[in-house]
Amino acid sequence: MEIYQSLLQTTENTRDLGGLVGADHTVTRYWSVLRSDVPLDPSASDVDLLRSHHITTIIDMRDEPAIRQKPNGFVGREGFRVVSCPIVEGSEIPDSVAEVPHGYLRIAGSNGMGQALQVIADLPEDEGVLFHCTAGKDRSGVLSVILLLLAGVSVRDVVT
């Protein structure tokens, strides 16, 4: 059994979407797109690591009350741009297991998801992005799935 370790010291769930085989046997680039839980208080080494990989755009998919309660640690940090793309859909615990897929579809169809995809599409080719929600699972997971499918990664590889 593989034990997962977050890429950043000060988060619990930062992952790289690189290394997956996509369309025409291309491989998604490492250190280009990271998904994460909220980076509350990034360490100097976390900041340096992101800068060294040109990851200076941070997309926060939480709503305003969540941001006020636990502010993003990159806001106001020199050299970083934090973009708010709030997704209210999917921020609550579903009423039942049967409701989970419907919640994911609401996340995928939300205005905030469209905003996040546009921010990523507008990035220069040599720059990367870290996007996050609260825990780095639901909203971040849906955005990860969309990006990987757009890159031609197989559904089997996306869900494993």
Summary of the structure (lengths in Angstrom):
residues: 160
radius of gyration: 15.2
end to end distance: 13.7
largest distance: 44.1
contacts: 475
relative contact order: 0.21
helix: 37%
strand: 14%
